[in-house]
Amino acid sequence: ISNQIVDLKTEQCFNVGLGSQLSSEKLSVLRWLLSETFEPENLGTESFLEKKSKEGLEKVIVEVGPRLSFTTAWSANAVSICQACGLTEVNRLERSRRYLLYTNGELQEHQISEFAAMVHDRMTECVYTQKLTSFETSVVPQEFYYIPVMEKGRKALEEINLEMGFAFDDQDLEYYTKLFREDIKRNPTNVELFDIAQSNSEHSRHWFFTGKIFIDGQPMNKTLMQIVKSTLKANPNNSVIGFKDNSSAIRGFQVKPLRPVQPGSTSPLNLEERDMDILFTAETHNFPCAVAPYPGAETGAGGRIRDTHATGRGSFVQAATAGYCVGNLNTAGLYAPWEDPSFTYPSNLAPPLQILIDASNGASDYGNKFGEPLIQGFCRTFGMRLPSGDRREWLKPIMFSAGIGQIDHHHISKGEPDIGMLVVKIGGPAYRIGMGGGAASSMVSGQNDAELDFNAVQRGDAEMAQKLYRLVRACIELGDKNPIVSIHDQGAGGNCNVVKEIIYPKGAEIDVRAIVVGDHTMSVLEIWGAEYQEQDAILVKPESHELLKSISKRERVSMAVIGTISGDGRVVLVDGLTTKKCLSNGLPPPPPAVDLELEKVLGDMPQKSFEFNRIVYEREPLDIAPGITVIDSLKRVLRLPSVCSKRFLTTKVDRCVTGLVAQQQTVGPLQIPLADVAVTAQTFTDVTGGACAIGEQPIKGLLDPKAMARLAVGEALTNLVWAKVTSLSDVKASGNWMYAAKLDGEGAAMYDAAISLSEAMIELGIAIDGGKDSLSMAAHSGSEVVKAPGNLVISVYVTCPDITKTVTPDLKLGDDGVLLHIDLSKGKRRLGGSALAQAFDQVGDECPDLDDIPYLKKVFEGVQELLTEELISAGHDISDGGLLICALEMAFAGNRGLILELNSQGKSLFQTLYAEELGLVLEVSKKNLATVMDKLNSVGVLAETIGQVTAAPSVEVKVDGMSCLEEKTSILRDMWEDTSFQLEKFQRLASCVDTEREGLKHRYEPSWELTYTPSFTDGKYMSAALKPKVAVLREEGSNGDREMAAAFHAAGFEPWDVTMSDLLNGVVSLQEFRGIVFVGGFSYADVLDSAKGWSASIRFNESVLKQFQDFYKRPDTFSLGVCNGCQLMALLGWVPGPQVGGVHGAGGDLSQPRFIHNESGRFECRFTNVTIKDSPAIMFKGMSGSTMGIWTAHGEGRAYFPDEGVLERVVHSELAPVRYCDDAGNPTETYPFNV
């Protein structure tokens, strides 16, 4: 920005909004909350920076922080903490960042502005030109007004369409002009038009999928929706929800989940038999992620989570999958010779690198805080000028989020609205955010006014999402007494959509002032239309009102009755506050802001028509210079983001929370991210579950859309095949379409893809049962419209009878292993659309395909039989990178070597190695080889031996007997990890990344050993009438409570679900319990540091603090803290205890050991090694000398001892018995072993 800037200092400023003054006592509580425990002197009431100066240098201070109209989720959680500590005067608390720049000479205004732009997000933050003295803004809520359609006709609609970014097309403008002029015969309000624009946008109503399609002038005989639904019509089999709710579902199993005996109140948990179905949903959130990637992805994940839990009469969230497609990364340090440095990028959208990092951070952080493990995904980059001259690139990215869950079979159908039922909103308060997102997402980026893009920025609050879900979960765990009649999540269009959905077709009068708001300057239009997140609308009977209210209070989530079902078929939006004022002044009540017949806006509307032409694009055959060797090509292919390690995406996501994850991304002794299938258990005690897998091949679609669709299905099934499933015919799928569909050529390509998808699925006996579309995947860059490659993401899911029979890609057998290749293309080797082609900045001309669909069915069923008999030790599908990359990845994951001996069958070397024809590679033992071959032959499947596994980790590849590659596994794996580690440096401390990368080259299989024999708890303890009672204590944001309760239940205890609300409200006392366990998670979203808010709610509430102190002093009690709960125990001074030092020792707070931010600077989830030493701890009795693998997942997990004497006493007293250890079992503090 300027070489005059010679130094930089920073400070953080807490801006505290007060309703009234704080007493000195309360001010000291606030200071304790805001100060760093060990550095209280670093918190002041005046700026530290303003007092600083350097001789001979000028200084300038730049301050940036949240927009005043935009209350952050951080503030919402900080205020929650203050409220829990009795600081009821605090109504908003925001952080701003202040930068002091020392300069040689005065900076120019534009340089200061450039610096400010670099250090803040323009979409959610602004520059503070002076210190904040208030959060008040000059915003005055706008009254609603009428649009003169009766007088000006269509022109009036055209004007407001442009002004407010409604995305009305010609057909819309004609229809609504006619509706108001000729049918309703009055002028519409601006609120009504906004309402219609959101709820009838392409995003919400899928006009394209249900529209009449003309291609090359000929009418097509089916709509896209009919084509896709034809698969479910042909293969309905086990479907219980399809194409009619927020998620789809298939028939599950009778299982025994652990449930509270009295859901919604303090009670013990026990096993209860239920009939549980498997549920799946998939969403994209592309436009918001292009504008503001982090909050866009947060709300993408959050919206999909609400889709998962708002199915039927409520359902269970279990695990997530994710995907990211972005343009070229253009990043220094990345070896990416295929990227074109001449490409320009639009200024109104974030650049691809920022989207990839920030969007994946947003989705990851949201899921981590909510407590939903993310266990599968995909990632792809692409930007290229094709031979036709077209530039194709994901300038508008794909942010894909899917979830697998469960639903009680008795709750699969929503109840119908009935007169007198209450319309209730549950969740967080309304804010002026996400205005018009439904309409904005329906446009090509760049068509809209950039200021309107700001309105589509959203705000995620995972803490609130979790509280909302706990309310819904308590209701559905009541089983037959579930008070929810119907539930819909609030998403695109805000109340406009969700309220109309829940009251359709009966209608209701809604009071806009009954909706809970967090910003009192919002207009009626904004309250009705804003897409503020973490909200559901539900229908309940009047008699259920009190029950719902009590659960809401316990979970600290707001609920508001906003209307009653009327039976007149209309949605009427009144302003109760204004009506009351008018009536008290003897005036007639004002007209409603919305008064529409539901059938006119939600019922059958005229079908839209779309006309396209097929375009035959110019192609060029793949041309790779003759001197390029295999190792030269690998240096490129292994670094391509679609092929390379996804470590940069997997380490930062929690993959173990819930205790129900049977298979996540990482596999093998070194936990390399290469799993093909994700598997979850239904309960803690049953082996039934659900599996899901992904298929998507967009680059092939540039050559042949039909082949691309078949390959997407084929890839999904060749990923899924490694989990034992109930049957291929039970497989259902979500189909998510991301195209620039309304641009010429693309609509026709998408239609052709849909036809081939439908035909392939019907032939396979599987079906699509849901999905979403995003059909404006293009953006303006300079004078050209850049289309994204059309993508179809197929997410298959199915029931698993035995989750323990899953096979992973890591080679396991050493010198005893033989590699088999099952080739679904039967010898074809086409390189079009391959990773090899992209790595050389080409697409090629000949596209792979799934030519023999019945053969795929045979292969799937044949391999499933081998899984049943446990004859396969490892398996992997051939996808991006082809056969060579598939085999190498198996070696990388297993830390093994291999000798590949391939036959070219007359094809070229690169065709043999890199063609991405569908296929499988299996590792089997020599003794089982003949059996496996016979079993496959007996079902008509041909497997060819292509090599053998070696215990020594080195790779040799021969083609037609000629060696073309000889290298150590670790060196090739380092190439494959290179891009990921480079991207990690944007997310983690660079020195940590370098340490991990260097260490990985020398890693080997850890040597675990147990000094005890694990066994189930003795039956006499499990069946005892009286068991020791354990309080499984949770706070707002805790998320590890169910698996903790399951562990104690399995050990013969009686676990109780206890919340901090229960203790603060005197519902229950710790006196009743023998044990207390503080669970993991993110209490108050880790705002003000991990567990700080939780400890404050105990420390500054005298009656509760006394309960904790009395419990601690009792000789007959024990306590356990895990993750966030462990951090809490440190802040309470319970560990290491008053005898050793800390809060209750001589040094007080300042000497208390606690946990601080990870050295890497980021949340990390890893499967790592520990060894157990001697200790007096009852829980480690008999375990000393054991080494084992355990999950760790935390952002603030680094033990810090401010007093060395306390550390010495802890070690000397054997109070730190669990130590991180290396692969040899030796205690270590080397990263990342000591995560």
TIMI-725910 format. One record per residue (C-alpha): x negated, y negated, z. Coordinates in steps of 0.1 Angstrom, whole numbers, plus 5000, padded with zeros to 4 digits. Last residue first. Example, Ala and Ser with C-alpha at 12.3 -4.5 7.8 and 13.67 -1.06 7.14 Angstrom:
2
486350115071 487750455078 
// end
This chain:
1235
502853135189 499753285206 499053525177 499253235153 496953085165 494153225188 494953225225 494053595228 494553895251 493054205234 495454455219 493354525188 495854335166 495554035188 497253975222 499653725237 499753785274 502553895298 501353925334 501053555342 501853565380 498853785388 498053575419 494653485405 496253375372 498853155389 496353025415 493952925387 496652745367 497852555398 494252445404 493952325368 496752065375 498351935344 499152295333 500752305299 502252625285 503052585247 506552695239 508252375227 509552465193 510552815200 511153165187 509253475198 510153825189 508154105205 505654375194 504154595221 501054655243 501454845276 498754845303 501254755331 504754875323 505555065355 507154765372 507454485348 510954365358 510054385396 507354125391 504354175415 502054185385 499554405367 499054315330 501354355300 500054305264 501854105238 502054115200 503953895176 507153885156 507453525147 509853225148 508352875148 509652535157 507152265146 504152065157 501652345150 500452305186 503852395198 505452105218 505252125256 506152385282 505852315318 503452325347 504452095376 501651875389 503251545380 506651655393 505451715429 501651755436 502151905471 504552175460 508252165451 507852025417 504552205410 502452435432 501752805441 503852845472 506452615459 507152835428 505452915395 508152885384 511352765402 510052405398 513352295383 511452185352 509752515349 513052705354 514552495326 511652585302 512252945310 515952895302 515052745268 513153055260 514153315286 514653245323 515253525348 516353505384 516453735414 518553735446 518553925479 516153695499 518353385494 516153075490 516753045452 520553075457 520552805483 518552565460 520852635431 523952575451 522452255466 521652125431 525352185421 526551985451 524051705445 524451655407 521351475396 518951775395 521452015379 522551795350 518951675348 517652035343 520052085314 519051745298 515351825301 515752175287 513552095257 512651735253 514851415253 517151595228 516451975227 519852015209 521651945242 520552285253 518752445224 518852825228 517753075254 519553195285 519153115322 519753435340 521053445376 521153755398 522853865430 525953655423 528953535443 527053255460 526353105426 529852955428 532752945404 535452705392 533752415411 533952175382 530152135379 529652515382 532252605355 531052325333 527552465336 528952775319 529253125333 529853445313 529353725338 527054035334 527854335356 524554525358 523754875346 520754805323 522854815291 525054545306 522054335314 520754365278 524254295264 524653985286 521353855272 522553935236 525653735243 523953445260 521253355235 522853035221 522552755246 523652435230 525852295258 524752495289 524652865296 524353085327 524553465325 525553505361 524553855372 526754075394 525154395408 527554685400 530454825419 532455105404 529355275392 529655425357 526555275342 524555335373 525555705374 524855735337 521155665341 520055375319 518755475285 515155565281 511855405272 508855625282 506055435300 502455335293 503455205258 500955155230 500754915201 497754905179 498454625154 497954705117 495154495103 494354125098 491154005083 492453795054 495353675075 492953505099 491853255072 495353165064 496453135100 493552915109 494052695078 497752645086 496952565123 494352305111 496952155088 499452085116 502752215102 505452095077 503651925048 500752165053 503152455050 503552365013 499852445008 500252765028 503152865005 501352784973 498252994984 500053304998 500053494965 496453394959 495653514995 497453834987 495153894958 492053844980 493454055008 494354344985 490654364973 490154354936 489954574905 492054484875 492154584838 490854944840 491455134808 493255474811 496155364790 496655074815 494655094847 495154884878 492954904908 493854744941 491954744974 493154795010 491655135019 494555355030 495255424993 498655454976 499055644943 499955574908 502655554881 504655874886 507755844864 511255874876 514155974852 517655974866 520256214853 521756314887 519856644889 516756464877 516756234907 517056534931 514356724913 511956434913 512556374950 512056734959 508856754938 507356444955 508256534991 504856694999 503056414982 504856145002 507155904985 506755534977 509355404953 509255134926 512555024911 513654884878 515154594859 513054454830 510954164841 508054224817 504754144835 502454444835 503354644803 504354324784 501054164794 499054464781 500954484749 503454764742 502655084724 503855314752 501755104776 501155394800 500355284835 497955414861 498155204893 495655274921 496855134954 495654954985 497354905019 498254605040 501854735039 503354405028 500554305005 500554664989 504254644983 503854294969 501154424945 503454694932 506354444924 503854194910 502554454885 506054574875 507454234867 506653884880 510253794891 512154124895 511254484899 512854614930 510954754960 510855084979 509055235009 509055565029 511655745006 512756095015 514955995045 517856235035 520355965034 517855735017 517355984989 521156004984 521255624981 518455644954 520655874933 523755654938 521955344926 520255524898 523455674885 525255334886 522255164869 522555434842 526255354836 525154994828 522755074800 521454754783 520754554814 518854284797 515354134791 515253824768 513153794737 512153434728 509553294751 510153044780 506852854780 504752644803 502052924808 503353004843 506852994829 506053274805 504453494832 507353424855 509553574828 512253394807 511453614777 508853894783 510754194769 509354544777 511854814767 510955164779 514155294794 515454944806 516455084840 512855214846 512555414878 508855394887 507355634913 504355564935 502655844955 501655804992 499356055011 496255825009 498055565031 501655645038 503255315047 503555085017 505754785027 508854745006 511554825033 513955115035 517155085057 518355405073 518755255108 521755045097 523955355095 527455345080 526655015062 529554805048 528954595017 527754255004 526654124971 525553764966 525453684928 524053344921 524853224886 522552944874 522552714844 519152554840 519452194852 520351934826 518351614822 520351334807 517951104789 517450724789 515450704821 516251014842 520051074844 521051384863 522651714855 524251994875 527851864873 529652204876 529152314911 531252624915 532252844944 532653214952 535153484961 536053854956 533753944928 534054314921 532354654919 533154964899 530054944877 532054914845 534254644860 531154464872 529554474838 532654354819 533254074843 529653954842 529653964804 532753754802 531453504828 528153464810 529953384778 532053114796 528952964811 527252944778 530352774763 530452524791 526752464787 526652394750 527952044752 528051894787 531051974809 529352274825 526152114838 525952444856 525852594891 528152904894 528353094927 529753444925 530453614959 530253984957 531954314967 530354654971 532754934983 532555114949 528855154954 529655354986 529255345024 525855175022 522355285033 520254975027 517454995000 520054974972 520954614979 517954474961 518454684930 522154584933 521554214934 518954234906 521454424884 524254164890 521853884882 520554074852 524054114838 524753744841 521353654825 522053894796 525153704788 523553364792 520753454767 517653244762 518052964787 519953214808 516653404814 515553104834 518653134857 518053494870 519953524902 520653834924 521053824962 521554094988 523854175017 524254455042 526854505069 526954715101 527555045117 524955175142 527155085173 525754965207 524954605203 527754535178 528354495141 524654535132 523154315105 521254405073 519454185048 518054335016 514954294995 512454235023 509254055012 508253795038 505053955053 505354075089 501654185093 502554555101 505254565075 508354355068 509553995070 512853875056 515454015081 516654365087 518754495118 519754145131 522254195159 520254055188 522153725183 518853525176 516153725157 515453545124 515153185137 513952985108 510652795106 508453105097 510753195068 510552895044 506752825043 506253205044 508053235011 505053404995 504753344957 507053474929 509653204924 507252944937 504653034910 501253094927 501053464920 501853394883 499053144879 495953314894 497553644882 497153534846 493453474850 493153804869 494853984840 492553824814 493253524791 490953534761 493653604736 495553274744 499153334754 501953274729 505453374739 507753354708 509353014701 513052944703 515352674689 518652654706 521952784692 524652564706 528152694712 530752424710 532952304738 536452174745 538052154779 541752144787 543452064821 546452254834 549252024846 549752044883 551152324904 551352224941 548952014960 549751664950 553351674938 554151974961 553051784991 555551504985 553651184994 553850915020 550450785029 549650455045 553050455062 555150135060 554849905090 557449935119 560049665120 559249375143 560649315178 557149235192 557049565211 558149745179 555349595159 552649675185 553850035188 553850075150 550349925148 549050175173 550950475158 549550415123 551550655102 550450915076 553351105060 552551435043 555851555029 557551895026 560451795049 559852075074 558451845101 555352025114 554051815143 551251565144 547851455156 547451685187 543851615197 541051845208 537651735220 534851975228 533352025262 533452405261 535352435294 537552135284 538352285250 539252615267 541652435291 543252235263 543852545242 545652715270 547652405277 548852375240 549752735235 553452675243 553652415216 552752675190 549352615173 548252515139 544552435135 542452165118 538652205121 535851955127 532051975129 531551725100 532551375092 533951375057 535651035058 539051025042 541650975068 539550785094 538050585065 541350485049 542850395082 539850165088 536950245111 535649975134 536450195165 533550435157 533450765175 537050845166 539451105180 542451135157 545651025174 545450685157 546050845123 549450975135 550451255112 554051325101 554251685088 554851895058 556352245053 554252355023 551452295033 550652175068 547152325071 546052245036 547351885039 545351835071 542251985056 542151785024 542851425032 541451485067 537951505052 537751515014 535051785012 534851965045 537152015075 537652375083 541052545081 542852735108 546252905111 548253045140 545552995166 546753085201 545053425200 547053635224 546853945202 543053935205 541953685232 538553705215 540053495187 540653205210 537253225228 535553235194 537352915182 536252725212 532752865210 532752765173 533552405182 530752395208 528352535182 529352285156 528952005182 525352115189 524652155152 525451785146 525151715109 525551375093 526551305057 525551075029 528351035003 528750665011 525150605002 525950744967 528550474965 525750214967 524050384938 527150324916 528050654899 527050804866 523450854879 524051204891 526551384869 529851374887 531951614908 529851584939 530851224942 534551314942 534251554971 531751324988 534151034989 533050895022 530551125038 530250915069 532250655088 532550855119 535351065134 534851255167 533551615170 535651925171 539352025172 542151865153 545651995161 548852005141 551552135166 554352365155 557852215156 558952345122 556852645112 553552665094 552753005080 550253235099 546853305084 546153665076 542953845086 543453825123 544554185131 541454315113 539254115137 536853925115 533053965110 530253755096 527853725067 526953375056 525853195025 524052865019 522752744985 521052404980 520652374943 518952064931 519951774909 516651704893 516652084887 514852064853 515552124816 514151874791 515651944757 513251914727 514452234711 511152404719 511952344756 510652064778 510052214812 510852174848 511552474871 511252554908 512752864925 513452974960 515553274973 516953375006 517553625034 517753645072 518853305086 519853365122 522853165135 522253005169 523652665162 520252505170 518352745147 521052715120 520852335119 517052335120 516852575091 519352395069 517752055075 514152185072 514952365039 516552035027 513551835038 510752055023 512452144990 514051804985 510851614993 508951824968 511751774942 511751384944 514851234962 517451094939 518350724932 514850664918 515250904889 512151114880 509651074851 507951364833 504451294820 502751524845 504251844829 503952134853 502552464840 499152394854 500452444890 497552474914 498952284944 496552054961 498151734949 501851794944 504051754913 506751984928 508452054895 512252054899 514252224926 516152544933 516752634969 518452934984 519853035018 521253345037 522953335070 523953555100 526753635124 529653395126 532953555139 536453485126 539553265132 543153315122 542253415087 538853255079 537752945098 534653095113 532753155081 534052845064 532852655095 529352805090 529452705053 530252345063 527352345088 524852485064 525752225038 525951965065 522352035075 521352055039 522751705031 521351575064 517851675053 518051615016 519451265014 520651194978 519751524961 520751724991 524151544991 524551644954 523752014958 525652144988 526352504977 528652764993 528853135000 531153335022 531153695035 533253895060 532954245074 536054385091 536354475128 538854705145 538254655182 537354875212 536154675242 532854685259 532654455289 531854095299 532653945334 534653635337 534553255338 537253135314 537853115276 537953495271 539153695302 537354025301 534553855281 533554075251 530854325242 531754475209 532954845206 533554945170 536255065147 534855005112 534954755083 537354685055 536154405033 536354025037 536253695017 535753355031 537553015033 540753185022 542553314991 540153454965 539853794983 540653905018 541154275026 539054424999 538254805003 539254924968 540354624947 538354734917 540154634885 542054344900 538854244918 536954234885 539854054867 539353764892 536253644874 537953644840 541153494853 539253214870 537253144838 540553104820 541553374795 542653374758 539953134746 541352864722 539152824691 537652494681 534052604685 535052704721 538352584736 538952654773 542252604791 541452514827 541452724859 537752734862 537352374851 540052244874 538252384904 540552214930 538152084956 534951994937 536851914906 538651654926 542351704936 541951674973 539351394971 540951184944 544451234958 543451104992 541650804977 544750734957 546950764987 544650545009 544550274982 548350264984 550450374954 552850144937 556350264934 558550484911 557750824926 558450994892 558050744864 555450484875 553750684903 553451024886 553050884851 549950674861 548750974881 548951214851 547350984825 544450884848 543851254857 543751364821 541351084812 538951174841 539251054877 535851064894 537050854923 534050624924 535750344944 535350054920 535350254888 538550454897 539950134912 539749964878 540950264858 543950304881 545049944875 544549984837 546850294837 549950074845 549449704852 552749624869 553949954883 550350054889 549649754910 547449924937 548749864972 546749785003 545349945034 543949705060 540149685062 538549745096 536349445104 532549525103 530449255119 528449515137 528049585174 525149805184 523749525205 520549345214 518449505188 515049355183 514649165151 514249255114 515349605121 514749805089 517350055080 518150425085 520450695071 520150665033 516950445033 515050725051 512250545069 508450525069 507650465032 510250205027 508850005057 505350015041 506749895007 508649615025 505549495043 503749505009 506549304993 506349045020 502648985015 500249095041 498148835059 494348885062 492349185073 495249385087 496349555119 499749725115 501949785145 504750035138 507950055158 510250355156 513850325167 515650575190 519350555196 521450575228 525250515227 527950495253 525950475285 528150355314 529050715323 525550785337 526851065360 524151305350 526451505327 527451175310 523751085304 523151435289 526251385266 524951045256 521651205245 523551465225 525651205207 522550985202 520651275185 523651345163 523250985150 525750705153 525750545118 527250195116 524050055132 521950225106 519350435125 515850295131 513050105116 510649845132 507749685115 505149485136 502549275119 499049205131 496148985118 492549095127 489548895139 489749025174 492249305179 495649255196 498049445218 500749295240 503449325213 502549695209 503549785245 507049655240 508949575272 511049785295 508350035299 507750415296 504050525292 503450505330 505850805334 503251015315 503551365329 507351395328 507651205295 510050925303 513550895290 515451115315 513450995345 514050635334 517750705331 517850845366 515950545379 518550315362 521350505380 519850425414 519250055404 522950035394 523650035356 525549745340 528749805320 529749965287 526050015279 524250085247 520650205252 518050135225 515150365232 511950235214 509250455202 505750325198 503150325170 499650195162 498050145128 494650035117 492749885087 495649755065 493949525040 493549825016 497149775008 500050005000 
// end
